[in-house]
Amino acid sequence: MNAAAIIDEIKRLPPPEQKQIAEFVQTLEIRQPWSGEKLTEYEKKMVETNDPAEARRLKEQIVAGFFGDEPDA
């Protein structure tokens, strides 16, 4: 099965199951170190936000994106 076939199958799922897949994909992204461009994008969002809770959330994402989710990273 290739990516296109998997995507077609995901499109056929009910919305709650599509949401589960989207959340899983986000965890995959968090586990790998981000590119410099993505880190810069999130850093800019963190600096520009006026919401302290959002700034903390973005900071946590940046740290996870910088180090990845590898043990002892």
OpenMM code with the backbone's topology and positions (N, CA, C; nanometers):
from openmm import Vec3, app, unit

residues = "MET ASN ALA ALA ALA ILE ILE ASP GLU ILE LYS ARG LEU PRO PRO PRO GLU GLN LYS GLN ILE ALA GLU PHE VAL GLN THR LEU GLU ILE ARG GLN PRO TRP SER GLY GLU LYS LEU THR GLU TYR GLU LYS LYS MET VAL GLU THR ASN ASP PRO ALA GLU ALA ARG ARG LEU LYS GLU GLN ILE VAL ALA GLY PHE PHE GLY ASP GLU PRO ASP ALA".split()
positions = [
    Vec3(0.0857, -0.1174, 0.0000),
    Vec3(0.0000, 0.0000, 0.0000),
    Vec3(0.0904, 0.1239, 0.0000),
    Vec3(0.0568, 0.2204, -0.0825),
    Vec3(0.1365, 0.3435, -0.0887),
    Vec3(0.0646, 0.4573, -0.0157),
    Vec3(0.1309, 0.5709, -0.0071),
    Vec3(0.0760, 0.6853, 0.0665),
    Vec3(-0.0574, 0.7315, 0.0085),
    Vec3(-0.0696, 0.7343, -0.1233),
    Vec3(-0.1947, 0.7790, -0.1855),
    Vec3(-0.3115, 0.6885, -0.1459),
    Vec3(-0.2872, 0.5586, -0.1411),
    Vec3(-0.3927, 0.4648, -0.1021),
    Vec3(-0.4307, 0.4836, 0.0441),
    Vec3(-0.3313, 0.5065, 0.1274),
    Vec3(-0.3593, 0.5291, 0.2697),
    Vec3(-0.4405, 0.6564, 0.2881),
    Vec3(-0.4043, 0.7608, 0.2167),
    Vec3(-0.4777, 0.8871, 0.2254),
    Vec3(-0.6217, 0.8689, 0.1806),
    Vec3(-0.6432, 0.7943, 0.0730),
    Vec3(-0.7800, 0.7658, 0.0274),
    Vec3(-0.8602, 0.6928, 0.1343),
    Vec3(-0.7966, 0.5975, 0.2012),
    Vec3(-0.8648, 0.5247, 0.3090),
    Vec3(-0.8986, 0.6180, 0.4250),
    Vec3(-0.8071, 0.7058, 0.4598),
    Vec3(-0.8314, 0.8007, 0.5688),
    Vec3(-0.9503, 0.8902, 0.5360),
    Vec3(-0.9605, 0.9326, 0.4114),
    Vec3(-1.0721, 1.0186, 0.3693),
    Vec3(-1.2058, 0.9495, 0.3868),
    Vec3(-1.2091, 0.8169, 0.3820),
    Vec3(-1.3341, 0.7413, 0.3949),
    Vec3(-1.3745, 0.7187, 0.5410),
    Vec3(-1.2841, 0.7441, 0.6327),
    Vec3(-1.3135, 0.7221, 0.7741),
    Vec3(-1.4081, 0.8283, 0.8281),
    Vec3(-1.4823, 0.7953, 0.9335),
    Vec3(-1.5659, 0.8972, 0.9984),
    Vec3(-1.4769, 1.0027, 1.0645),
    Vec3(-1.5282, 1.1243, 1.0792),
    Vec3(-1.4492, 1.2339, 1.1356),
    Vec3(-1.3780, 1.2024, 1.2673),
    Vec3(-1.4416, 1.1332, 1.3626),
    Vec3(-1.3678, 1.1059, 1.4874),
    Vec3(-1.2405, 1.0223, 1.4640),
    Vec3(-1.2464, 0.9289, 1.3704),
    Vec3(-1.1289, 0.8475, 1.3417),
    Vec3(-1.0255, 0.9275, 1.2623),
    Vec3(-1.0705, 1.0171, 1.1760),
    Vec3(-0.9772, 1.1047, 1.1051),
    Vec3(-0.9023, 1.1921, 1.2060),
    Vec3(-0.9740, 1.2372, 1.3080),
    Vec3(-0.9115, 1.3202, 1.4114),
    Vec3(-0.8024, 1.2417, 1.4847),
    Vec3(-0.8276, 1.1145, 1.5136),
    Vec3(-0.7276, 1.0315, 1.5796),
    Vec3(-0.6013, 1.0203, 1.4944),
    Vec3(-0.6199, 1.0062, 1.3659),
    Vec3(-0.5058, 0.9955, 1.2753),
    Vec3(-0.4291, 1.1268, 1.2717),
    Vec3(-0.5005, 1.2382, 1.2656),
    Vec3(-0.4341, 1.3691, 1.2645),
    Vec3(-0.3514, 1.3887, 1.3910),
    Vec3(-0.4049, 1.3485, 1.5057),
    Vec3(-0.3308, 1.3609, 1.6314),
    Vec3(-0.2070, 1.2714, 1.6305),
    Vec3(-0.2194, 1.1525, 1.5742),
    Vec3(-0.1054, 1.0619, 1.5642),
    Vec3(0.0038, 1.1220, 1.4767),
    Vec3(-0.0346, 1.1800, 1.3644),
    Vec3(0.0630, 1.2405, 1.2737),
    Vec3(0.1358, 1.3548, 1.3436),
    Vec3(0.0647, 1.4320, 1.4227),
    Vec3(0.1295, 1.5404, 1.4963),
    Vec3(0.2332, 1.4862, 1.5938),
    Vec3(0.2057, 1.3726, 1.6571),
    Vec3(0.3044, 1.3160, 1.7488),
    Vec3(0.4272, 1.2687, 1.6722),
    Vec3(0.4095, 1.2220, 1.5501),
    Vec3(0.5244, 1.1817, 1.4685),
    Vec3(0.6136, 1.3010, 1.4396),
    Vec3(0.5522, 1.4143, 1.4091),
    Vec3(0.6284, 1.5353, 1.3801),
    Vec3(0.7070, 1.5802, 1.5020),
    Vec3(0.6501, 1.5656, 1.6192),
    Vec3(0.7145, 1.6100, 1.7420),
    Vec3(0.8352, 1.5232, 1.7737),
    Vec3(0.8328, 1.3975, 1.7367),
    Vec3(0.9408, 1.3049, 1.7716),
    Vec3(1.0689, 1.3282, 1.6940),
    Vec3(1.0628, 1.3996, 1.5842),
    Vec3(1.1807, 1.4226, 1.5028),
    Vec3(1.2242, 1.5683, 1.5156),
    Vec3(1.3550, 1.5916, 1.5188),
    Vec3(1.3997, 1.7319, 1.5225),
    Vec3(1.3475, 1.8085, 1.4008),
    Vec3(1.3087, 1.9323, 1.4247),
    Vec3(1.2534, 2.0153, 1.3175),
    Vec3(1.3644, 2.0796, 1.2356),
    Vec3(1.3267, 2.1236, 1.1179),
    Vec3(1.4184, 2.2008, 1.0340),
    Vec3(1.4355, 2.3397, 1.0955),
    Vec3(1.5404, 2.4070, 1.0553),
    Vec3(1.5634, 2.5440, 1.1017),
    Vec3(1.4492, 2.6366, 1.0652),
    Vec3(1.3924, 2.6154, 0.9472),
    Vec3(1.2812, 2.7011, 0.9024),
    Vec3(1.1595, 2.6847, 0.9926),
    Vec3(1.1290, 2.5597, 1.0296),
    Vec3(1.0121, 2.5368, 1.1145),
    Vec3(1.0363, 2.5916, 1.2544),
    Vec3(1.1571, 2.5735, 1.3074),
    Vec3(1.1886, 2.6305, 1.4388),
    Vec3(1.1725, 2.7821, 1.4367),
    Vec3(1.2230, 2.8456, 1.3324),
    Vec3(1.2127, 2.9912, 1.3197),
    Vec3(1.0673, 3.0355, 1.3123),
    Vec3(0.9855, 2.9614, 1.2396),
    Vec3(0.8428, 2.9935, 1.2268),
    Vec3(0.7752, 2.9920, 1.3643),
    Vec3(0.8012, 2.8881, 1.4422),
    Vec3(0.7386, 2.8775, 1.5739),
    Vec3(0.7950, 2.9799, 1.6716),
    Vec3(0.9230, 3.0085, 1.6617),
    Vec3(0.9820, 3.1110, 1.7481),
    Vec3(0.9178, 3.2465, 1.7207),
    Vec3(0.8949, 3.2764, 1.5946),
    Vec3(0.8313, 3.4035, 1.5577),
    Vec3(0.6896, 3.4097, 1.6146),
    Vec3(0.6144, 3.2990, 1.6035),
    Vec3(0.4790, 3.2954, 1.6594),
    Vec3(0.4823, 3.3178, 1.8105),
    Vec3(0.5811, 3.2560, 1.8785),
    Vec3(0.5910, 3.2684, 2.0234),
    Vec3(0.6182, 3.4141, 2.0629),
    Vec3(0.7068, 3.4804, 1.9914),
    Vec3(0.7413, 3.6195, 2.0217),
    Vec3(0.6228, 3.7116, 1.9951),
    Vec3(0.5454, 3.6824, 1.8925),
    Vec3(0.4372, 3.7714, 1.8510),
    Vec3(0.3078, 3.7531, 1.9295),
    Vec3(0.2913, 3.6400, 1.9996),
    Vec3(0.1649, 3.6180, 2.0696),
    Vec3(0.1551, 3.7043, 2.1953),
    Vec3(0.0341, 3.7431, 2.2260),
    Vec3(0.0062, 3.8184, 2.3490),
    Vec3(-0.0534, 3.7287, 2.4566),
    Vec3(-0.0736, 3.6011, 2.4235),
    Vec3(-0.1360, 3.5058, 2.5148),
    Vec3(-0.0258, 3.4247, 2.5851),
    Vec3(-0.0098, 3.4442, 2.7163),
    Vec3(0.0965, 3.3724, 2.7881),
    Vec3(0.0843, 3.2200, 2.7777),
    Vec3(-0.0378, 3.1687, 2.7794),
    Vec3(-0.0574, 3.0238, 2.7685),
    Vec3(-0.0121, 2.9735, 2.6314),
    Vec3(-0.0433, 3.0488, 2.5298),
    Vec3(-0.0012, 3.0127, 2.3936),
    Vec3(0.1508, 3.0209, 2.3816),
    Vec3(0.2108, 3.1208, 2.4431),
    Vec3(0.3568, 3.1340, 2.4396),
    Vec3(0.4235, 3.0143, 2.5064),
    Vec3(0.3689, 2.9696, 2.6205),
    Vec3(0.4240, 2.8520, 2.6891),
    Vec3(0.4093, 2.7269, 2.6028),
    Vec3(0.2932, 2.7112, 2.5408),
    Vec3(0.2688, 2.5953, 2.4543),
    Vec3(0.3666, 2.5944, 2.3379),
    Vec3(0.3851, 2.7094, 2.2753),
    Vec3(0.4782, 2.7199, 2.1632),
    Vec3(0.6214, 2.6921, 2.2084),
    Vec3(0.6580, 2.7421, 2.3257),
    Vec3(0.7928, 2.7171, 2.3777),
    Vec3(0.8158, 2.5678, 2.3966),
    Vec3(0.7185, 2.4982, 2.4523),
    Vec3(0.7307, 2.3533, 2.4706),
    Vec3(0.7464, 2.2831, 2.3356),
    Vec3(0.6711, 2.3276, 2.2358),
    Vec3(0.6818, 2.2681, 2.1029),
    Vec3(0.8194, 2.2955, 2.0415),
    Vec3(0.8704, 2.4152, 2.0625),
    Vec3(1.0018, 2.4507, 2.0074),
    Vec3(1.1102, 2.3628, 2.0696),
    Vec3(1.1053, 2.3460, 2.2014),
    Vec3(1.2052, 2.2629, 2.2687),
    Vec3(1.1966, 2.1197, 2.2170),
    Vec3(1.0749, 2.0659, 2.2075),
    Vec3(1.0578, 1.9292, 2.1562),
    Vec3(1.1036, 1.9216, 2.0111),
    Vec3(1.0758, 2.0258, 1.9330),
    Vec3(1.1173, 2.0279, 1.7932),
    Vec3(1.2673, 2.0398, 1.7753),
    Vec3(1.3316, 2.1072, 1.8686),
    Vec3(1.4764, 2.1220, 1.8604),
    Vec3(1.5478, 1.9906, 1.8944),
    Vec3(1.5044, 1.9280, 2.0031),
    Vec3(1.5703, 1.8068, 2.0489),
    Vec3(1.5097, 1.6793, 1.9926),
    Vec3(1.3858, 1.6874, 1.9437),
    Vec3(1.3165, 1.5657, 1.9040),
    Vec3(1.2680, 1.4949, 2.0290),
    Vec3(1.2087, 1.3800, 2.0114),
    Vec3(1.1526, 1.3067, 2.1238),
    Vec3(1.2327, 1.1796, 2.1478),
    Vec3(1.3619, 1.1865, 2.1206),
    Vec3(1.4487, 1.0709, 2.1401),
    Vec3(1.4917, 1.0639, 2.2850),
    Vec3(1.5058, 0.9427, 2.3404),
    Vec3(1.5578, 0.9320, 2.4767),
    Vec3(1.6964, 0.9940, 2.4855),
    Vec3(1.7233, 1.0595, 2.5960),
    Vec3(1.8525, 1.1226, 2.6223),
    Vec3(1.8871, 1.2333, 2.5217),
    Vec3(1.7844, 1.2884, 2.4585),
    Vec3(1.8105, 1.3958, 2.3599),
    Vec3(1.8343, 1.5263, 2.4304),
] * unit.nanometer
topology = app.Topology()
chain = topology.addChain("A")
for resn in residues:
    res = topology.addResidue(resn, chain)
    for name in ("N", "CA", "C"):
        topology.addAtom(name, app.Element.getBySymbol(name[0]), res)
